[in-house]
Amino acid sequence: MRTRGMRQRSGRQRAGFTLLEVLVATVIMGIAVAGLIAGLSQSVKNAARLADYDRTAMLARTKMNDLLLEAGLPFEGQISGEFPAAETGGMKSGWRAELRPFDLPPRAGAGTPILQRIGLEVWWQPASGTRRTITLEGYRQARIPEAGLQ
């Protein structure tokens, strides 16, 4: 029994997909897979960059703690160094610290306790990238040395 809305087909019944439909579906899937692979590649690069940043941030905090506790630091000036490659995952990295009095009381003399500011800049350079830096700032109690202020 036929209804009005149905068309009568001549010849065989259509079973399956045409070659054009298969090609279009393949192209669409190829574009989707290429986009996913590109996104995955970018995610891996971002994860590696964040791991480098986290490793360097931990080194910077550790170095700042060492500087805050070290008794033999100069009253004013700069000191610097490099981190061993074993601690940085093979990246080239180092640090530079600037030490200076934070605020001096009026008529301060030798032996007067003051706050000393330590500005620490830690840098690293990934193998395939540009040099990056992290800056930290800390304060500790110090005494004005006998030699006086520079």
Summary of the structure (lengths in Angstrom):
residues: 150
radius of gyration: 33.0
end to end distance: 107.9
largest distance: 113.3
contacts: 336
relative contact order: 0.13
helix: 34%
strand: 29%
